Structure formats: structure tokens, C-alpha cells
Amino acid sequence: MNWNSIYLVGLIILVAPGIFAQNDNAVYKEKKDGFYQNTIQKEIKEFENRDNETIPGTYLSVDFEGKDFPVNKDEYTQFWHNPPLSQGATGTCWCFGSVSYLESEIFRTTGQKVKLSEMFFIYYEYIERAQAFVNERGNINFGQGSEANAVPKLMKKFGAVPASAYSGKLKGQEFHNHDEMVKEMKSYLKWVKENSSWNEEMVISTFKNILNTYMTEPPSSFNYEGNEITPKEYLENSLQLDPDDYFSFMSTQSKTYNEKGELVEPDNWWHDDSYYNVHLDDFLSIFKSAIKEGFTMSFCGDVSEPGYDRYEEVGIIPSYDIPSDYINEDSREYRIYNKSTTDDHCMHIVGYQEVKDDWWFLIKDSSSSGFDGPNKGYRFMHEDYIRLKILTILVYKYGAKDVLDDIIK
């Protein structure tokens, strides 16, 4: 290589946009107690006579000092939603995000402001898993996580109930806590598998006993506006919600585009293959067109990034990770392939704001970390974060009409 070539390479390195120029700095920050330790654990300690757990250490973050982001939720175009609600000490964000979304849908279609019971669906989700565990001879993922589209699936089979009819909490309990319940379930299923005790009726009966001890039993009927009705009657006659009207989307190079496929994630324990796999541009366009037309949506993805900060309340992709111009289907797939993008969390998009040429989304978040910032249950996510790190969307069919029209001929 001659000197002219060396000079040219150096010049390209200096001026090529975003290749080495870093606008964001990485810093280590001290972990500190937040809403989980100071509020949820405090209540659990008083309720169950346990000690609080504080995890010391540091974490990698963007240095947000001197940076300005659109974190005033009043400046966002918003659509009706219930106030943020903590999921407590549970891994059930999939249900909280999806139920919040469907509550907004009920308001959009009927004008009713309802608060549904998340625990109704969670109870029956565990029953469904117990049955699958027997049928699959233990070869399913068992845990607290699931997917947003589990709620429409469960609605279709079991109906729905208002939160006033079923809280899923024991008397005197403020926050949900499923740690001990899930430990007992896993211990029992381990025994079932080790002893090849594949009696479905017995397994489900035992599961119900465990659930009823920690959550109480959901009602088979309840009083609503002076009448005794079933959960299915409530769904069909009062909520007037059709679970079949809600579609799931993903964007991955591992599946054929513009066709349905399986979301390959441990939380998709029932191997649902009804996800429409779309190109990344179409995936992002669903977020933008749906929310601009008044359709909120539930979505799931990875929230373990340095640019996703519980105190700053923002979700951004720092330039030291990858410059914005280089986020594409390949960089997205690389992170899915090496499992640095996983399905960590599900939330509800309730608003948006366009800042110059950038889109920002207002997020309702049920996680404990979502209550550590000043907005208590809200976050602000840049469109780059969705392009790179968000895996799935659950949205009303007309919210994705333009994309679906090209797929469904």
C-alpha cells in the first residue's frame, strides 16, 4: 500500500458518517434501590415476614449528562389508557401489557373505560401450561413469561372478568408475588416428569390447588350491572371484543417474509406460528401508521441495553453500539442470532411525538423499573430502539391494514 492509499483510507475513516465518530459515552453507574426494593419488597416483607434484598454492584449505561430528550409526556399525542399499574413481583409483563392494550381497544370501539383482571388470564395460562406439560411429556418451557398474544388466545377460550370481580390477591396483599407459587409448581412438575406420572386430570387438579392457595380461584360467574353473568358473556355482550381481530407481527431473516411463521422464543411455549413476518421497514411502519391513526398496540422485545435507562426513562441506541444509519435487517438479525436481543419484556404504546425527523413513542410500562423515574410507569422510546431491539407487535387488524393488504391478496 502506498502513501496515497494510506492517506485515502485515513480520510475515509475521518469523514465517513458514523463509523468511528462517537456522540455517546459509556459509563458505569452504581446500582441503587428503586421501586422494587423500596415499595414492592417492603410490602412483601410485611406480608410474608421476609428480608429485603439489595443487589450491590454497577451497570453499564449511556452517559446521559447534558443530553436532552423529549420526556414530557404531556407533549405527546396520547390515546386513552388506564393509569400505569405495577405487575408486582411477577414475570407477567406479557399479560399486563396486553390487557392494558385491550382495555384501550375496548374504549376505542365502545367508549367504555374498563379495568380488566390480569390475574384471570394468568391463572388459566398456568392451567394451559400444566396440560401442555403432560401432553408434551415435560418438553415445554415452564416459567412466568409468555407472549402478548396469549391474552386474546385465553380470552377466546375462557372469556374475561373485570378487576373488581377477581384480583388474584390474598387478603391484605398489595402487590402480586408469584415467586413461591412458581417454585412450588416447578418442584411438582419435576416430580411428575421424574416419576412419569402423566395423569392429566391429577396434574391439573394439583395445579389448581397450588393456584388457589396463592391466587384464589377465579369466579365462574359474577354480578355485573345487577345480572349474574359468565366471563364469556361479559366478553361477548359487554366488552364486544373479538380476539380474532388482533394480529401479531415479527421481523426476522430466519423466516420467509410476508408469510406466517413461528416466533422462536422460549416464552412462545405453545409454538404459535401465526406471526406475520415482515420486512423491517414494514415492521416500523406498522408502529407509525397505527399510532398516528389512533390504534395503540402491545409490543415485546429486549430492554437490557445501556441506552434503556430506568431513571432517564428513555430507550435509545447509543452511537457506540451502532450508528443510526447502520441499523438495518442485517444488524437486527445479528443481535437476534447471537441472542443479545431476546424477548425480555412486553409493554403498551399509548402515544407518539415527532421531533424534527425522529419518532418517539410514549410507553406504558408495568415493570418495577418503570416506576423508578419521575413519570412513574411511563417511558419514552426512540424509533431506532424499535428497529433494532423490538421483536413483536400485537395490533388490531386495521392498524396494520397497509401491510396486511400486501400480504393477504
C-alpha positions as a Markdown table, in Angstrom:
| # | Residue | x | y | z |
|---|---|---|---|---|
| 1 | Met | 0.0 | 0.0 | 0.0 |
| 2 | Asn | 1.5 | 3.4 | -1.0 |
| 3 | Trp | 1.2 | 6.6 | 1.0 |
| 4 | Asn | -1.6 | 7.9 | -1.2 |
| 5 | Ser | -3.6 | 4.8 | -0.4 |
| 6 | Ile | -2.9 | 5.2 | 3.3 |
| 7 | Tyr | -3.9 | 8.9 | 3.2 |
| 8 | Leu | -7.2 | 8.0 | 1.4 |
| 9 | Val | -8.1 | 5.3 | 3.9 |
| 10 | Gly | -7.4 | 7.7 | 6.7 |
| 11 | Leu | -9.6 | 10.4 | 5.1 |
| 12 | Ile | -12.4 | 7.9 | 4.7 |
| 13 | Ile | -12.2 | 6.9 | 8.4 |
| 14 | Leu | -12.3 | 10.6 | 9.4 |
| 15 | Val | -15.2 | 11.7 | 7.3 |
| 16 | Ala | -17.3 | 8.5 | 6.8 |
| 17 | Pro | -20.5 | 9.3 | 8.7 |
| 18 | Gly | -20.9 | 7.4 | 12.0 |
| 19 | Ile | -18.2 | 4.8 | 11.5 |
| 20 | Phe | -15.8 | 6.0 | 14.3 |
| 21 | Ala | -17.4 | 9.3 | 15.4 |
| 22 | Gln | -19.0 | 8.7 | 18.8 |
| 23 | Asn | -21.6 | 11.0 | 20.1 |
| 24 | Asp | -22.4 | 8.9 | 23.2 |
| 25 | Asn | -20.2 | 7.8 | 26.0 |
| 26 | Ala | -20.4 | 4.7 | 28.1 |
| 27 | Val | -20.2 | 4.9 | 31.9 |
| 28 | Tyr | -20.6 | 2.5 | 34.8 |
| 29 | Lys | -23.1 | 3.6 | 37.3 |
| 30 | Glu | -23.8 | 2.3 | 40.8 |
| 31 | Lys | -26.9 | 0.3 | 41.3 |
| 32 | Lys | -29.3 | 1.7 | 43.7 |
| 33 | Asp | -32.5 | 0.6 | 45.4 |
| 34 | Gly | -35.7 | 1.6 | 43.4 |
| 35 | Phe | -39.4 | 1.0 | 43.4 |
| 36 | Tyr | -38.9 | -2.8 | 43.7 |
| 37 | Gln | -36.7 | -2.6 | 46.8 |
| 38 | Asn | -38.4 | 0.4 | 48.5 |
| 39 | Thr | -42.0 | -0.4 | 47.8 |
| 40 | Ile | -42.8 | -3.9 | 46.5 |
| 41 | Gln | -40.3 | -5.7 | 48.7 |
| 42 | Lys | -41.2 | -3.7 | 51.7 |
| 43 | Glu | -44.8 | -4.8 | 51.3 |
| 44 | Ile | -43.8 | -8.4 | 50.7 |
| 45 | Lys | -41.6 | -8.3 | 53.8 |
| 46 | Glu | -44.5 | -7.1 | 55.9 |
| 47 | Phe | -46.9 | -9.6 | 54.3 |
| 48 | Glu | -44.7 | -12.6 | 54.4 |
| 49 | Asn | -42.1 | -11.7 | 57.1 |
| 50 | Arg | -39.1 | -11.7 | 54.6 |
| 51 | Asp | -35.9 | -9.7 | 54.5 |
| 52 | Asn | -35.4 | -7.1 | 51.8 |
| 53 | Glu | -32.9 | -8.0 | 49.1 |
| 54 | Thr | -30.5 | -5.3 | 47.9 |
| 55 | Ile | -28.2 | -6.2 | 45.0 |
| 56 | Pro | -25.0 | -4.1 | 45.0 |
| 57 | Gly | -22.8 | -3.5 | 42.0 |
| 58 | Thr | -22.5 | -1.4 | 38.9 |
| 59 | Tyr | -24.2 | -1.4 | 35.5 |
| 60 | Leu | -23.1 | -0.1 | 32.0 |
| 61 | Ser | -25.1 | 2.9 | 30.8 |
| 62 | Val | -25.1 | 5.8 | 28.4 |
| 63 | Asp | -23.7 | 8.9 | 30.0 |
| 64 | Phe | -26.9 | 11.0 | 29.9 |
| 65 | Glu | -25.2 | 14.1 | 31.4 |
| 66 | Gly | -26.1 | 17.1 | 29.3 |
| 67 | Lys | -28.3 | 15.2 | 26.9 |
| 68 | Asp | -31.9 | 16.4 | 26.2 |
| 69 | Phe | -34.7 | 14.0 | 25.3 |
| 70 | Pro | -38.5 | 14.5 | 24.8 |
| 71 | Val | -39.6 | 13.2 | 28.3 |
| 72 | Asn | -42.6 | 15.4 | 28.9 |
| 73 | Lys | -45.5 | 13.1 | 28.4 |
| 74 | Asp | -47.9 | 16.0 | 28.1 |
| 75 | Glu | -46.3 | 16.9 | 24.8 |
| 76 | Tyr | -47.2 | 13.5 | 23.3 |
| 77 | Thr | -50.3 | 12.8 | 21.3 |
| 78 | Gln | -51.9 | 10.3 | 23.6 |
| 79 | Phe | -54.8 | 7.8 | 23.4 |
| 80 | Trp | -57.0 | 6.7 | 26.3 |
| 81 | His | -55.5 | 4.1 | 28.6 |
| 82 | Asn | -55.8 | 3.2 | 32.3 |
| 83 | Pro | -53.1 | 4.6 | 34.6 |
| 84 | Pro | -49.9 | 2.6 | 34.9 |
| 85 | Leu | -50.1 | -0.4 | 37.1 |
| 86 | Ser | -47.3 | -2.4 | 38.7 |
| 87 | Gln | -47.1 | -6.1 | 38.0 |
| 88 | Gly | -45.5 | -6.6 | 41.4 |
| 89 | Ala | -43.1 | -9.4 | 42.0 |
| 90 | Thr | -44.1 | -11.4 | 38.9 |
| 91 | Gly | -42.8 | -12.1 | 35.5 |
| 92 | Thr | -46.1 | -11.4 | 33.8 |
| 93 | Cys | -45.5 | -8.3 | 31.8 |
| 94 | Trp | -46.9 | -10.1 | 28.7 |
| 95 | Cys | -50.3 | -10.0 | 30.4 |
| 96 | Phe | -50.1 | -6.5 | 31.9 |
| 97 | Gly | -49.0 | -5.0 | 28.5 |
| 98 | Ser | -51.6 | -6.9 | 26.5 |
| 99 | Val | -54.5 | -6.3 | 28.9 |
| 100 | Ser | -53.7 | -2.6 | 29.1 |
| 101 | Tyr | -53.8 | -2.6 | 25.3 |
| 102 | Leu | -57.1 | -4.4 | 25.0 |
| 103 | Glu | -58.6 | -2.0 | 27.6 |
| 104 | Ser | -57.7 | 0.8 | 25.3 |
| 105 | Glu | -59.2 | -1.1 | 22.4 |
| 106 | Ile | -62.5 | -1.5 | 24.3 |
| 107 | Phe | -62.6 | 2.2 | 24.9 |
| 108 | Arg | -61.8 | 2.9 | 21.2 |
| 109 | Thr | -64.6 | 0.7 | 20.0 |
| 110 | Thr | -67.3 | 1.1 | 22.7 |
| 111 | Gly | -66.4 | 4.2 | 24.8 |
| 112 | Gln | -66.3 | 2.1 | 27.9 |
| 113 | Lys | -63.5 | 2.7 | 30.5 |
| 114 | Val | -63.0 | -0.8 | 32.0 |
| 115 | Lys | -60.3 | -2.3 | 34.1 |
| 116 | Leu | -59.8 | -6.0 | 33.4 |
| 117 | Ser | -58.3 | -8.6 | 35.6 |
| 118 | Glu | -54.8 | -9.6 | 34.5 |
| 119 | Met | -54.8 | -12.4 | 37.0 |
| 120 | Phe | -57.8 | -14.1 | 35.4 |
| 121 | Phe | -55.7 | -14.8 | 32.3 |
| 122 | Ile | -52.6 | -15.6 | 34.3 |
| 123 | Tyr | -54.4 | -18.2 | 36.3 |
| 124 | Tyr | -55.7 | -20.0 | 33.2 |
| 125 | Glu | -52.3 | -19.6 | 31.4 |
| 126 | Tyr | -50.8 | -21.8 | 34.1 |
| 127 | Ile | -53.6 | -24.4 | 33.7 |
| 128 | Glu | -52.9 | -24.4 | 30.0 |
| 129 | Arg | -49.2 | -25.0 | 30.6 |
| 130 | Ala | -49.8 | -27.8 | 33.0 |
| 131 | Gln | -51.9 | -29.5 | 30.4 |
| 132 | Ala | -49.3 | -29.0 | 27.7 |
| 133 | Phe | -46.6 | -30.3 | 30.1 |
| 134 | Val | -48.4 | -33.6 | 30.4 |
| 135 | Asn | -49.2 | -33.8 | 26.7 |
| 136 | Glu | -45.6 | -33.0 | 25.7 |
| 137 | Arg | -44.2 | -35.2 | 28.4 |
| 138 | Gly | -42.4 | -32.3 | 30.0 |
| 139 | Asn | -40.8 | -30.9 | 26.9 |
| 140 | Ile | -42.1 | -27.3 | 27.2 |
| 141 | Asn | -40.6 | -24.2 | 28.6 |
| 142 | Phe | -42.3 | -23.6 | 32.0 |
| 143 | Gly | -42.0 | -20.2 | 33.7 |
| 144 | Gln | -43.8 | -16.9 | 34.3 |
| 145 | Gly | -43.1 | -15.4 | 30.8 |
| 146 | Ser | -45.4 | -15.7 | 27.8 |
| 147 | Glu | -46.3 | -13.6 | 24.8 |
| 148 | Ala | -48.8 | -10.7 | 24.3 |
| 149 | Asn | -51.0 | -12.7 | 22.0 |
| 150 | Ala | -51.6 | -15.2 | 24.8 |
| 151 | Val | -54.3 | -12.9 | 26.2 |
| 152 | Pro | -56.5 | -13.0 | 23.1 |
| 153 | Lys | -56.0 | -16.7 | 22.9 |
| 154 | Leu | -57.1 | -17.1 | 26.5 |
| 155 | Met | -60.0 | -14.7 | 26.0 |
| 156 | Lys | -61.3 | -16.8 | 23.2 |
| 157 | Lys | -61.4 | -19.9 | 25.4 |
| 158 | Phe | -62.2 | -18.5 | 28.9 |
| 159 | Gly | -63.7 | -15.0 | 28.4 |
| 160 | Ala | -62.7 | -12.1 | 30.7 |
| 161 | Val | -63.7 | -10.6 | 34.0 |
| 162 | Pro | -63.3 | -7.1 | 35.5 |
| 163 | Ala | -60.6 | -6.5 | 38.1 |
| 164 | Ser | -63.4 | -5.8 | 40.6 |
| 165 | Ala | -64.6 | -9.4 | 40.2 |
| 166 | Tyr | -61.1 | -11.0 | 40.6 |
| 167 | Ser | -57.9 | -9.5 | 42.0 |
| 168 | Gly | -55.8 | -12.7 | 42.2 |
| 169 | Lys | -54.5 | -11.4 | 45.6 |
| 170 | Leu | -54.8 | -12.8 | 49.1 |
| 171 | Lys | -56.5 | -10.7 | 51.8 |
| 172 | Gly | -54.2 | -7.9 | 52.8 |
| 173 | Gln | -51.8 | -8.3 | 49.9 |
| 174 | Glu | -51.0 | -5.1 | 48.0 |
| 175 | Phe | -48.7 | -6.4 | 45.2 |
| 176 | His | -48.8 | -9.7 | 43.3 |
| 177 | Asn | -46.0 | -12.0 | 44.3 |
| 178 | His | -45.6 | -15.3 | 42.4 |
| 179 | Asp | -42.1 | -16.4 | 43.4 |
| 180 | Glu | -43.1 | -19.1 | 45.9 |
| 181 | Met | -46.1 | -20.3 | 43.8 |
| 182 | Val | -43.9 | -20.8 | 40.7 |
| 183 | Lys | -41.2 | -22.6 | 42.8 |
| 184 | Glu | -43.9 | -25.0 | 44.1 |
| 185 | Met | -45.2 | -25.5 | 40.5 |
| 186 | Lys | -41.8 | -26.3 | 39.2 |
| 187 | Ser | -41.0 | -28.7 | 42.0 |
| 188 | Tyr | -44.2 | -30.5 | 41.4 |
| 189 | Leu | -43.7 | -30.8 | 37.6 |
| 190 | Lys | -40.2 | -32.0 | 38.2 |
| 191 | Trp | -41.7 | -34.8 | 40.3 |
| 192 | Val | -44.2 | -35.6 | 37.6 |
| 193 | Lys | -41.5 | -36.0 | 35.0 |
| 194 | Glu | -39.2 | -38.0 | 37.2 |
| 195 | Asn | -41.9 | -40.4 | 38.0 |
| 196 | Ser | -43.6 | -40.4 | 34.6 |
| 197 | Ser | -46.9 | -39.5 | 36.3 |
| 198 | Trp | -48.6 | -38.3 | 33.2 |
| 199 | Asn | -52.1 | -38.2 | 34.6 |
| 200 | Glu | -53.6 | -35.0 | 33.1 |
| 201 | Glu | -56.5 | -34.8 | 35.5 |
| 202 | Met | -54.3 | -35.3 | 38.5 |
| 203 | Val | -51.8 | -32.7 | 37.4 |
| 204 | Ile | -54.4 | -30.1 | 36.6 |
| 205 | Ser | -56.1 | -30.7 | 39.9 |
| 206 | Thr | -52.9 | -30.3 | 41.8 |
| 207 | Phe | -52.1 | -27.1 | 39.8 |
| 208 | Lys | -55.4 | -25.7 | 40.7 |
| 209 | Asn | -54.8 | -26.4 | 44.4 |
| 210 | Ile | -51.5 | -24.5 | 44.2 |
| 211 | Leu | -53.0 | -21.6 | 42.3 |
| 212 | Asn | -56.0 | -21.4 | 44.7 |
| 213 | Thr | -53.6 | -21.2 | 47.6 |
| 214 | Tyr | -51.6 | -18.3 | 46.3 |
| 215 | Met | -54.1 | -16.5 | 44.0 |
| 216 | Thr | -57.6 | -17.8 | 45.0 |
| 217 | Glu | -59.9 | -19.2 | 42.3 |
| 218 | Pro | -61.4 | -17.0 | 39.5 |
| 219 | Pro | -65.2 | -16.8 | 39.5 |
| 220 | Ser | -67.3 | -18.9 | 37.1 |
| 221 | Ser | -69.9 | -16.1 | 37.2 |
| 222 | Phe | -70.1 | -12.7 | 38.8 |
| 223 | Asn | -72.6 | -9.8 | 39.2 |
| 224 | Tyr | -72.4 | -7.2 | 36.5 |
| 225 | Glu | -74.9 | -4.3 | 36.4 |
| 226 | Gly | -77.4 | -6.3 | 38.5 |
| 227 | Asn | -77.1 | -9.5 | 36.5 |
| 228 | Glu | -75.2 | -12.7 | 37.1 |
| 229 | Ile | -73.1 | -13.4 | 34.0 |
| 230 | Thr | -70.2 | -15.7 | 33.0 |
| 231 | Pro | -66.8 | -14.5 | 31.8 |
| 232 | Lys | -67.6 | -15.5 | 28.3 |
| 233 | Glu | -70.9 | -13.5 | 28.4 |
| 234 | Tyr | -69.0 | -10.5 | 29.7 |
| 235 | Leu | -66.6 | -10.7 | 26.8 |
| 236 | Glu | -69.1 | -11.2 | 24.1 |
| 237 | Asn | -72.0 | -9.0 | 25.3 |
| 238 | Ser | -70.4 | -6.2 | 27.3 |
| 239 | Leu | -66.8 | -5.8 | 26.0 |
| 240 | Gln | -67.8 | -6.7 | 22.4 |
| 241 | Leu | -64.2 | -7.6 | 21.7 |
| 242 | Asp | -63.4 | -10.2 | 19.0 |
| 243 | Pro | -60.0 | -11.9 | 19.8 |
| 244 | Asp | -59.7 | -12.9 | 16.2 |
| 245 | Asp | -59.3 | -9.3 | 15.2 |
| 246 | Tyr | -55.8 | -9.0 | 16.6 |
| 247 | Phe | -52.7 | -9.9 | 14.6 |
| 248 | Ser | -49.1 | -10.5 | 15.6 |
| 249 | Phe | -46.1 | -9.4 | 13.6 |
| 250 | Met | -42.3 | -10.0 | 13.7 |
| 251 | Ser | -39.3 | -9.2 | 11.6 |
| 252 | Thr | -36.6 | -11.8 | 11.2 |
| 253 | Gln | -34.4 | -13.0 | 8.3 |
| 254 | Ser | -34.7 | -16.5 | 9.7 |
| 255 | Lys | -38.2 | -16.9 | 8.3 |
| 256 | Thr | -39.8 | -16.2 | 4.9 |
| 257 | Tyr | -41.0 | -12.6 | 4.6 |
| 258 | Asn | -44.7 | -11.9 | 4.1 |
| 259 | Glu | -45.7 | -15.3 | 5.4 |
| 260 | Lys | -46.8 | -16.6 | 8.8 |
| 261 | Gly | -44.2 | -18.3 | 10.9 |
| 262 | Glu | -43.3 | -19.3 | 14.5 |
| 263 | Leu | -41.8 | -16.8 | 16.8 |
| 264 | Val | -38.8 | -18.9 | 18.1 |
| 265 | Glu | -38.6 | -17.7 | 21.7 |
| 266 | Pro | -38.8 | -19.7 | 25.0 |
| 267 | Asp | -41.8 | -17.6 | 26.0 |
| 268 | Asn | -43.7 | -18.8 | 22.9 |
| 269 | Trp | -44.1 | -22.1 | 24.8 |
| 270 | Trp | -47.0 | -23.2 | 22.7 |
| 271 | His | -45.1 | -22.7 | 19.4 |
| 272 | Asp | -47.6 | -20.2 | 18.0 |
| 273 | Asp | -46.9 | -19.9 | 14.2 |
| 274 | Ser | -49.4 | -17.2 | 13.4 |
| 275 | Tyr | -46.9 | -14.3 | 13.4 |
| 276 | Tyr | -46.7 | -12.4 | 10.1 |
| 277 | Asn | -43.1 | -12.0 | 9.3 |
| 278 | Val | -42.5 | -8.7 | 7.6 |
| 279 | His | -39.5 | -6.6 | 6.4 |
| 280 | Leu | -38.1 | -4.2 | 8.9 |
| 281 | Asp | -39.4 | -1.1 | 7.1 |
| 282 | Asp | -42.9 | -2.6 | 7.2 |
| 283 | Phe | -42.4 | -3.6 | 10.8 |
| 284 | Leu | -41.6 | 0.0 | 11.8 |
| 285 | Ser | -44.3 | 1.4 | 9.5 |
| 286 | Ile | -46.9 | -0.5 | 11.5 |
| 287 | Phe | -45.9 | 1.3 | 14.7 |
| 288 | Lys | -46.0 | 4.7 | 13.0 |
| 289 | Ser | -49.2 | 4.3 | 10.9 |
| 290 | Ala | -51.2 | 2.5 | 13.6 |
| 291 | Ile | -50.5 | 5.0 | 16.4 |
| 292 | Lys | -51.0 | 8.0 | 14.1 |
| 293 | Glu | -54.4 | 6.7 | 13.2 |
| 294 | Gly | -55.3 | 6.2 | 16.8 |
| 295 | Phe | -54.6 | 2.5 | 17.2 |
| 296 | Thr | -52.4 | 1.8 | 20.2 |
| 297 | Met | -50.6 | -1.6 | 20.4 |
| 298 | Ser | -48.8 | -4.0 | 22.6 |
| 299 | Phe | -45.2 | -5.0 | 21.8 |
| 300 | Cys | -42.4 | -7.2 | 23.2 |
| 301 | Gly | -38.6 | -7.1 | 22.9 |
| 302 | Asp | -35.3 | -6.6 | 24.6 |
| 303 | Val | -34.8 | -4.0 | 27.4 |
| 304 | Ser | -31.4 | -4.9 | 28.6 |
| 305 | Glu | -29.4 | -2.3 | 26.7 |
| 306 | Pro | -27.2 | 0.5 | 28.1 |
| 307 | Gly | -29.4 | 3.0 | 26.3 |
| 308 | Tyr | -32.6 | 1.8 | 28.1 |
| 309 | Asp | -32.4 | 3.6 | 31.4 |
| 310 | Arg | -34.9 | 3.3 | 34.3 |
| 311 | Tyr | -34.0 | 6.7 | 35.7 |
| 312 | Glu | -33.8 | 8.7 | 32.5 |
| 313 | Glu | -36.9 | 6.8 | 31.3 |
| 314 | Val | -35.7 | 6.7 | 27.7 |
| 315 | Gly | -34.9 | 3.9 | 25.2 |
| 316 | Ile | -32.2 | 4.9 | 22.7 |
| 317 | Ile | -29.5 | 3.1 | 20.7 |
| 318 | Pro | -26.2 | 4.8 | 21.6 |
| 319 | Ser | -23.8 | 5.6 | 18.8 |
| 320 | Tyr | -21.0 | 3.5 | 20.4 |
| 321 | Asp | -23.3 | 0.4 | 19.8 |
| 322 | Ile | -24.3 | 1.2 | 16.2 |
| 323 | Pro | -24.9 | 4.5 | 14.4 |
| 324 | Ser | -28.5 | 5.1 | 13.4 |
| 325 | Asp | -27.7 | 4.9 | 9.7 |
| 326 | Tyr | -26.4 | 1.3 | 10.1 |
| 327 | Ile | -29.4 | -0.1 | 11.8 |
| 328 | Asn | -30.9 | -2.5 | 9.2 |
| 329 | Glu | -32.2 | -6.0 | 8.7 |
| 330 | Asp | -28.7 | -7.4 | 9.0 |
| 331 | Ser | -27.7 | -5.6 | 12.2 |
| 332 | Arg | -31.0 | -6.5 | 13.7 |
| 333 | Glu | -30.7 | -10.2 | 12.7 |
| 334 | Tyr | -27.1 | -10.4 | 14.1 |
| 335 | Arg | -28.4 | -9.5 | 17.5 |
| 336 | Ile | -31.3 | -12.0 | 17.3 |
| 337 | Tyr | -28.9 | -14.7 | 16.1 |
| 338 | Asn | -26.3 | -14.1 | 18.9 |
| 339 | Lys | -29.1 | -13.8 | 21.5 |
| 340 | Ser | -28.1 | -10.3 | 22.5 |
| 341 | Thr | -31.7 | -9.5 | 21.5 |
| 342 | Thr | -34.2 | -11.6 | 23.4 |
| 343 | Asp | -37.8 | -11.3 | 24.5 |
| 344 | Asp | -37.4 | -9.7 | 27.9 |
| 345 | His | -40.4 | -7.5 | 28.3 |
| 346 | Cys | -43.8 | -6.5 | 26.9 |
| 347 | Met | -45.4 | -3.1 | 27.2 |
| 348 | His | -48.1 | -0.8 | 25.7 |
| 349 | Ile | -47.6 | 2.1 | 23.3 |
| 350 | Val | -50.1 | 4.8 | 24.2 |
| 351 | Gly | -48.8 | 7.9 | 22.3 |
| 352 | Tyr | -46.3 | 9.4 | 20.0 |
| 353 | Gln | -44.4 | 12.6 | 19.1 |
| 354 | Glu | -42.5 | 13.6 | 16.0 |
| 355 | Val | -39.4 | 15.6 | 16.9 |
| 356 | Lys | -37.9 | 17.0 | 13.7 |
| 357 | Asp | -37.3 | 13.9 | 11.7 |
| 358 | Asp | -37.4 | 11.5 | 14.6 |
| 359 | Trp | -40.3 | 9.5 | 16.0 |
| 360 | Trp | -40.6 | 9.0 | 19.8 |
| 361 | Phe | -43.2 | 6.7 | 21.4 |
| 362 | Leu | -44.9 | 7.1 | 24.8 |
| 363 | Ile | -44.8 | 3.7 | 26.5 |
| 364 | Lys | -46.8 | 2.5 | 29.4 |
| 365 | Asp | -44.7 | 0.1 | 31.5 |
| 366 | Ser | -45.8 | -2.3 | 34.3 |
| 367 | Ser | -42.2 | -3.3 | 35.4 |
| 368 | Ser | -40.9 | -2.1 | 38.8 |
| 369 | Ser | -38.1 | -0.3 | 36.9 |
| 370 | Gly | -40.8 | 1.6 | 35.0 |
| 371 | Phe | -41.7 | 3.3 | 38.3 |
| 372 | Asp | -38.1 | 4.5 | 39.2 |
| 373 | Gly | -38.2 | 7.7 | 37.1 |
| 374 | Pro | -40.3 | 10.8 | 37.7 |
| 375 | Asn | -43.1 | 9.8 | 35.3 |
| 376 | Lys | -44.0 | 6.6 | 37.3 |
| 377 | Gly | -44.9 | 3.9 | 34.8 |
| 378 | Tyr | -44.1 | 5.7 | 31.6 |
| 379 | Arg | -41.1 | 5.6 | 29.2 |
| 380 | Phe | -40.1 | 7.3 | 26.0 |
| 381 | Met | -38.7 | 5.2 | 23.2 |
| 382 | His | -36.9 | 6.3 | 20.1 |
| 383 | Glu | -37.8 | 4.7 | 16.8 |
| 384 | Asp | -34.2 | 3.3 | 16.5 |
| 385 | Tyr | -34.8 | 1.2 | 19.6 |
| 386 | Ile | -37.8 | -0.4 | 17.9 |
| 387 | Arg | -35.9 | -1.1 | 14.7 |
| 388 | Leu | -33.0 | -2.8 | 16.4 |
| 389 | Lys | -34.4 | -4.4 | 19.6 |
| 390 | Ile | -38.2 | -4.9 | 19.5 |
| 391 | Leu | -39.3 | -8.4 | 18.3 |
| 392 | Thr | -43.1 | -8.4 | 18.1 |
| 393 | Ile | -46.3 | -6.3 | 17.8 |
| 394 | Leu | -49.9 | -7.2 | 18.7 |
| 395 | Val | -52.2 | -4.8 | 16.9 |
| 396 | Tyr | -55.8 | -4.5 | 15.7 |
| 397 | Lys | -56.1 | -5.7 | 12.1 |
| 398 | Tyr | -56.9 | -2.2 | 10.6 |
| 399 | Gly | -53.9 | -0.8 | 12.4 |
| 400 | Ala | -51.7 | -2.8 | 10.1 |
| 401 | Lys | -54.0 | -2.6 | 7.1 |
| 402 | Asp | -51.5 | -1.3 | 4.6 |
| 403 | Val | -49.0 | -4.1 | 5.4 |
| 404 | Leu | -51.7 | -6.8 | 5.5 |
| 405 | Asp | -53.2 | -5.7 | 2.2 |
| 406 | Asp | -49.9 | -6.5 | 0.5 |
| 407 | Ile | -49.7 | -9.9 | 2.2 |
| 408 | Ile | -53.3 | -11.2 | 2.1 |
| 409 | Lys | -54.4 | -11.0 | -1.5 |
